Amino acid sequence: MTQEELTALAVAKSVDARGTACPGPLLEAKKAIGGVGVNEVMEVLSADEGTKVDIPKWCTKQGHEFLGTIEENGYFKIYLRKK
């Protein structure tokens, strides 16, 4: 998805894991995904570089759809759709 498409998504849940280091953001995402409905979008905010790799791998492993990443000033917004 393009950055414009990502920013236009209706986010069902946003997880702010910017204060945690690896594997914190992934663990926060794993905890939060239970509160997201099937086909809803979850956004993970993280300042940890590894999260850009960890979340897509986890999505593939769990069957969720990784939608993309937006780089902000000092952190990342990572989007996925629960499947």
DSSP file (Angstrom, degrees, kcal/mol; ACC not computed):
  #  RESIDUE AA STRUCTURE BP1 BP2  ACC     N-H-->O    O-->H-N    N-H-->O    O-->H-N    TCO  KAPPA ALPHA  PHI   PSI    X-CA   Y-CA   Z-CA
    1    1 A M              0   0    0      0, 0.0     2,-0.1     0, 0.0    66,-0.0   0.000 360.0 360.0 360.0 151.3    0.0    0.0    0.0
    2    2 A T     >  -     0   0    0      1,-0.1     4,-2.4    66,-0.1     5,-0.2  -0.369 360.0-107.5 -78.6 165.9    1.1    3.6   -0.5
    3    3 A Q  H  > S+     0   0    0      1,-0.2     4,-2.4     2,-0.2     5,-0.2   0.873 121.9  53.9 -61.4 -36.6    1.7    5.9    2.4
    4    4 A E  H  > S+     0   0    0      2,-0.2     4,-1.2     1,-0.2    -1,-0.2   0.911 109.4  47.3 -64.2 -42.4   -1.5    7.8    1.4
    5    5 A E  H  4 S+     0   0    0      1,-0.2     4,-0.5     2,-0.2    -2,-0.2   0.894 111.9  51.0 -65.6 -39.8   -3.5    4.5    1.5
    6    6 A L  H >< S+     0   0    0     -4,-2.4     3,-1.2     1,-0.2    -2,-0.2   0.922 109.8  48.4 -64.3 -44.2   -2.0    3.6    4.9
    7    7 A T  H 3< S+     0   0    0     -4,-2.4    -1,-0.2     1,-0.2    -2,-0.2   0.751 108.7  55.7 -69.5 -21.7   -2.8    7.0    6.5
    8    8 A A  T 3< S+     0   0    0     -4,-1.2    -1,-0.2    -5,-0.2    -2,-0.2   0.533  83.1 116.0 -86.8  -6.3   -6.4    6.7    5.2
    9    9 A L  S <  S-     0   0    0     -3,-1.2     2,-0.8    -4,-0.5    -3,-0.0  -0.298  71.9-121.6 -64.3 144.8   -7.0    3.3    6.9
   10   10 A A        -     0   0    0     32,-0.0    31,-0.6     2,-0.0     2,-0.5  -0.808  31.6-150.5 -84.6 110.7   -9.6    3.1    9.6
   11   11 A V  E     -a   41   0A   0     -2,-0.8    31,-0.2     1,-0.2     3,-0.1  -0.742  17.3-171.0 -91.1 122.6   -7.6    1.8   12.5
   12   12 A A  E    S+     0   0A   0     29,-2.4     2,-0.3    -2,-0.5    30,-0.2   0.824  76.4  12.7 -79.1 -33.2   -9.5   -0.4   15.0
   13   13 A K  E     -a   42   0A   0     28,-1.3    30,-2.7     2,-0.0     2,-0.5  -0.993  61.9-159.4-148.5 136.9   -6.7   -0.4   17.5
   14   14 A S  E     -a   43   0A   0     -2,-0.3     2,-0.6    28,-0.2    30,-0.2  -0.975   8.0-160.3-118.0 129.8   -3.4    1.5   18.0
   15   15 A V  E     -a   44   0A   0     28,-3.2    30,-3.3    -2,-0.5     2,-1.0  -0.940   4.7-156.2-112.0 115.9   -0.6    0.0   20.1
   16   16 A D  E     +a   45   0A   0     -2,-0.6     3,-0.2    28,-0.2    30,-0.1  -0.788  30.4 153.3 -96.1  99.9    2.0    2.5   21.3
   17   17 A A    >   +     0   0    0     28,-2.5     3,-1.6    -2,-1.0    30,-0.4  -0.004  30.1 119.7-112.5  26.3    5.1    0.5   22.0
   18   18 A R  T 3  S+     0   0    0      1,-0.3    -1,-0.1    28,-0.2    28,-0.1   0.736  71.0  57.4 -66.6 -21.6    7.6    3.4   21.4
   19   19 A G  T 3  S+     0   0    0     -3,-0.2     2,-0.3     2,-0.0    -1,-0.3   0.388  97.1  78.3 -89.6   4.8    8.9    3.1   25.0
   20   20 A T    <   -     0   0    0     -3,-1.6    27,-0.3     3,-0.0     2,-0.2  -0.852  66.1-143.2-117.5 150.8   10.0   -0.5   24.6
   21   21 A A    >   -     0   0    0     -2,-0.3     3,-3.2     1,-0.1    -2,-0.0  -0.655  53.9 -29.5-102.7 164.3   12.9   -2.2   22.9
   22   22 A C  T 3  S+     0   0    0      1,-0.4    -1,-0.1    -2,-0.2    27,-0.0  -0.249 130.6  19.4 -50.9 130.9   12.9   -5.5   21.1
   23   23 A P  T 3> S+     0   0    0      0, 0.0     4,-2.4     0, 0.0    -1,-0.4  -0.906 108.7  83.3 -96.9  18.9   11.0   -7.8   21.6
   24   24 A G  H <> S+     0   0    0     -3,-3.2     4,-2.7     1,-0.2     5,-0.2   0.884  89.8  49.7 -50.5 -52.0    8.6   -5.4   23.5
   25   25 A P  H  > S+     0   0    0      0, 0.0     4,-2.1     0, 0.0    -1,-0.2   0.895 112.9  47.7 -59.5 -39.1    6.8   -4.0   20.4
   26   26 A L  H  > S+     0   0    0     -3,-0.3     4,-2.5     2,-0.2    -2,-0.2   0.918 112.1  49.5 -67.2 -41.8    6.1   -7.5   19.1
   27   27 A L  H  X S+     0   0    0     -4,-2.4     4,-2.0     1,-0.2    -1,-0.2   0.899 110.6  50.5 -63.3 -40.0    4.9   -8.7   22.5
   28   28 A E  H  X S+     0   0    0     -4,-2.7     4,-2.2    -5,-0.2    -1,-0.2   0.899 110.8  49.6 -63.1 -40.7    2.6   -5.7   22.8
   29   29 A A  H  X S+     0   0    0     -4,-2.1     4,-2.0    -5,-0.2    -2,-0.2   0.910 109.0  52.0 -64.2 -42.7    1.2   -6.5   19.3
   30   30 A K  H  < S+     0   0    0     -4,-2.5     4,-0.5     1,-0.2    -1,-0.2   0.891 112.1  46.2 -61.8 -39.9    0.6  -10.1   20.2
   31   31 A K  H >< S+     0   0    0     -4,-2.0     3,-0.6     1,-0.2    -1,-0.2   0.903 115.5  46.2 -67.4 -41.0   -1.3   -9.0   23.3
   32   32 A A  H >< S+     0   0    0     -4,-2.2     3,-2.0     1,-0.2    -2,-0.2   0.754  92.4  76.3 -77.1 -25.9   -3.4   -6.4   21.5
   33   33 A I  G >< S+     0   0    0     -4,-2.0     3,-1.6     1,-0.3    -1,-0.2   0.779  84.8  66.8 -62.2 -25.5   -4.4   -8.5   18.4
   34   34 A G  G <  S+     0   0    0     -3,-0.6    -1,-0.3    -4,-0.5    -2,-0.1   0.758  97.2  54.6 -64.2 -24.2   -7.0  -10.4   20.5
   35   35 A G  G <  S+     0   0    0     -3,-2.0     2,-0.4    -4,-0.2    -1,-0.3   0.296  93.8  87.5 -91.9   9.7   -8.9   -7.1   20.9
   36   36 A V  S <  S-     0   0    0     -3,-1.6     3,-0.1    -4,-0.1     2,-0.1  -0.910  75.8-127.3-112.3 135.0   -9.1   -6.6   17.1
   37   37 A G    >   -     0   0    0     -2,-0.4     3,-2.2     1,-0.1    45,-0.3  -0.364  40.6 -80.5 -76.5 159.0  -11.9   -8.1   15.0
   38   38 A V  T 3  S+     0   0    0      1,-0.3    45,-0.2    45,-0.1    -1,-0.1  -0.367 119.2  14.6 -59.2 134.5  -11.2  -10.2   11.9
   39   39 A N  T 3  S+     0   0    0     43,-3.3    -1,-0.3     1,-0.3     2,-0.2   0.433  99.6 125.1  74.7   4.1  -10.4   -7.9    8.9
   40   40 A E    <   -     0   0    0     -3,-2.2    42,-2.4    42,-0.1     2,-0.4  -0.570  60.9-116.8 -88.1 159.9   -9.9   -4.9   11.2
   41   41 A V  E     -aB  11  81A   0    -31,-0.6   -29,-2.4    40,-0.2   -28,-1.3  -0.785  22.5-164.8-101.9 136.6   -6.7   -2.9   11.1
   42   42 A M  E     -aB  13  80A   0     38,-2.9    38,-2.2    -2,-0.4     2,-0.4  -0.957   6.3-154.0-118.4 140.2   -4.2   -2.6   13.9
   43   43 A E  E     -aB  14  79A   0    -30,-2.7   -28,-3.2    -2,-0.4     2,-0.5  -0.938   4.6-161.5-113.4 133.2   -1.4    0.0   14.0
   44   44 A V  E     -aB  15  78A   0     34,-2.9    34,-2.7    -2,-0.4     2,-0.5  -0.973   4.1-156.7-116.8 124.3    1.8   -0.5   16.0
   45   45 A L  E     +aB  16  77A   0    -30,-3.3   -28,-2.5    -2,-0.5     2,-0.3  -0.879  26.1 160.7 -99.4 126.4    3.9    2.5   16.9
   46   46 A S  E     - B   0  76A   0     30,-2.1    30,-3.2    -2,-0.5   -28,-0.2  -0.999  39.7-164.5-149.3 142.9    7.5    1.6   17.6
   47   47 A A        +     0   0    0    -30,-0.4     2,-0.5   -27,-0.3   -29,-0.1   0.412  67.7 103.3-100.0  -2.3   10.9    3.3   17.7
   48   48 A D    >   -     0   0    0    -28,-0.2     3,-1.4   -31,-0.2     4,-0.4  -0.725  65.2-147.9 -88.0 122.7   12.8    0.0   17.5
   49   49 A E  T >  S+     0   0    0     -2,-0.5     3,-1.6     1,-0.3     4,-0.4   0.859  94.7  63.9 -54.3 -40.0   14.3   -0.8   14.1
   50   50 A G  T >> S+     0   0    0      1,-0.3     4,-2.9     2,-0.2     3,-1.4   0.744  86.5  71.9 -61.0 -23.9   13.8   -4.5   14.5
   51   51 A T  H <> S+     0   0    0     -3,-1.4     4,-2.1     1,-0.3    -1,-0.3   0.819  86.0  65.2 -62.9 -30.4   10.0   -4.1   14.6
   52   52 A K  H <4 S+     0   0    0     -3,-1.6    -1,-0.3    -4,-0.4    -2,-0.2   0.755 114.9  31.2 -64.4 -22.9   10.0   -3.3   10.9
   53   53 A V  H <> S+     0   0    0     -3,-1.4     4,-1.8    -4,-0.4    -2,-0.2   0.803 117.5  54.9 -97.8 -42.1   11.2   -6.9   10.4
   54   54 A D  H  X S+     0   0    0     -4,-2.9     4,-2.5     1,-0.2     5,-0.2   0.906 105.3  50.4 -62.8 -46.0    9.5   -8.7   13.3
   55   55 A I  H  X S+     0   0    0     -4,-2.1     4,-2.7     1,-0.2    -1,-0.2   0.936 110.6  47.4 -64.9 -48.3    5.9   -7.6   12.7
   56   56 A P  H  > S+     0   0    0      0, 0.0     4,-2.2     0, 0.0    -1,-0.2   0.911 113.9  49.1 -59.4 -39.6    5.8   -8.7    9.0
   57   57 A K  H  X S+     0   0    0     -4,-1.8     4,-2.4     2,-0.2    -2,-0.2   0.926 112.0  48.3 -63.2 -44.1    7.4  -12.0    9.9
   58   58 A W  H  X S+     0   0    0     -4,-2.5     4,-2.5     2,-0.2     6,-0.3   0.905 109.5  53.2 -62.7 -41.9    4.9  -12.5   12.7
   59   59 A C  H  X>S+     0   0    0     -4,-2.7     5,-1.7     1,-0.2     4,-1.6   0.932 110.5  46.9 -58.1 -47.1    2.0  -11.6   10.3
   60   60 A T  H  <5S+     0   0    0     -4,-2.2     3,-0.2     1,-0.2    -1,-0.2   0.922 113.6  48.3 -60.9 -44.9    3.1  -14.2    7.8
   61   61 A K  H  <5S+     0   0    0     -4,-2.4    -1,-0.2     1,-0.2    -2,-0.2   0.864 118.8  39.0 -64.2 -38.1    3.5  -16.8   10.5
   62   62 A Q  H  <5S-     0   0    0     -4,-2.5    -1,-0.2    -5,-0.2    -2,-0.2   0.549 112.6-112.4 -92.6  -9.6    0.1  -16.1   12.0
   63   63 A G  T  <5 +     0   0    0     -4,-1.6    -3,-0.2     1,-0.3     2,-0.1   0.591  69.8 137.5  88.4  10.7   -1.8  -15.6    8.8
   64   64 A H      < -     0   0    0     -5,-1.7     2,-0.7    -6,-0.3    -1,-0.3  -0.470  58.1-110.9 -83.5 162.8   -2.4  -11.8    9.2
   65   65 A E  E     -C   81   0A   0     16,-2.7    16,-3.0    -2,-0.1     2,-0.5  -0.855  21.0-146.6-100.3 114.1   -2.0   -9.4    6.4
   66   66 A F  E     -C   80   0A   0     -2,-0.7    14,-0.2    14,-0.2     3,-0.1  -0.678  17.0-177.0 -76.3 126.5    1.0   -7.0    6.7
   67   67 A L  E     -     0   0A   0     12,-2.6     2,-0.3    -2,-0.5    13,-0.2   0.770  42.7 -85.2-100.0 -31.1   -0.1   -3.7    5.1
   68   68 A G  E     -C   79   0A   0     11,-1.3    11,-2.9   -62,-0.1     2,-0.4  -0.854  31.9 -93.7 147.8 177.1    3.0   -1.5    5.3
   69   69 A T  E     -C   78   0A   0     -2,-0.3     2,-0.5     9,-0.2     9,-0.2  -0.978  16.7-158.6-131.2 139.6    5.1    0.9    7.4
   70   70 A I  E     -C   77   0A   0      7,-2.7     7,-2.8    -2,-0.4     2,-0.6  -0.983  17.9-140.3-115.3 128.4    5.2    4.7    7.6
   71   71 A E  E     -C   76   0A   0     -2,-0.5     5,-0.2     5,-0.2     2,-0.2  -0.798  25.0-179.3 -91.0 120.9    8.4    6.2    8.9
   72   72 A E        -     0   0    0      3,-2.9     2,-1.3    -2,-0.6     3,-0.4  -0.410  48.8 -63.1-103.3-175.5    7.8    9.2   11.1
   73   73 A N  S    S-     0   0    0      1,-0.2     3,-0.1    -2,-0.2    -1,-0.0  -0.595 121.2 -14.9 -74.4  96.3   10.3   11.4   12.9
   74   74 A G  S    S+     0   0    0     -2,-1.3     2,-0.3     1,-0.2    -1,-0.2   0.433 131.1  49.5  91.8   0.1   12.0    9.0   15.3
   75   75 A Y  S    S-     0   0    0     -3,-0.4    -3,-2.9     2,-0.0     2,-0.3  -0.959  70.4-118.6-157.8 175.5    9.5    6.1   15.1
   76   76 A F  E     -BC  46  71A   0    -30,-3.2   -30,-2.1    -2,-0.3     2,-0.6  -0.911   6.9-147.6-123.3 147.6    7.5    3.8   12.8
   77   77 A K  E     -BC  45  70A   0     -7,-2.8    -7,-2.7    -2,-0.3     2,-0.5  -0.976  22.4-168.7-111.3 117.6    3.8    3.2   12.2
   78   78 A I  E     -BC  44  69A   0    -34,-2.7   -34,-2.9    -2,-0.6     2,-0.4  -0.924   2.7-158.6-114.3 130.2    3.3   -0.4   11.2
   79   79 A Y  E     +BC  43  68A   0    -11,-2.9   -12,-2.6    -2,-0.5   -11,-1.3  -0.875  15.3 166.6-115.7 138.7   -0.1   -1.6    9.9
   80   80 A L  E     -BC  42  66A   0    -38,-2.2   -38,-2.9    -2,-0.4     2,-0.5  -0.988  27.0-136.2-145.0 154.9   -1.6   -5.0    9.7
   81   81 A R  E     -BC  41  65A   0    -16,-3.0   -16,-2.7    -2,-0.3     2,-0.2  -0.952  26.9-124.9-112.5 126.6   -5.0   -6.5    9.1
   82   82 A K              0   0    0    -42,-2.4   -43,-3.3    -2,-0.5   -42,-0.1  -0.498 360.0 360.0 -70.5 133.8   -6.2   -9.4   11.3
   83   83 A K              0   0    0     -2,-0.2    -1,-0.1   -45,-0.2   -45,-0.1   0.337 360.0 360.0-120.7 360.0   -7.1  -12.5    9.5
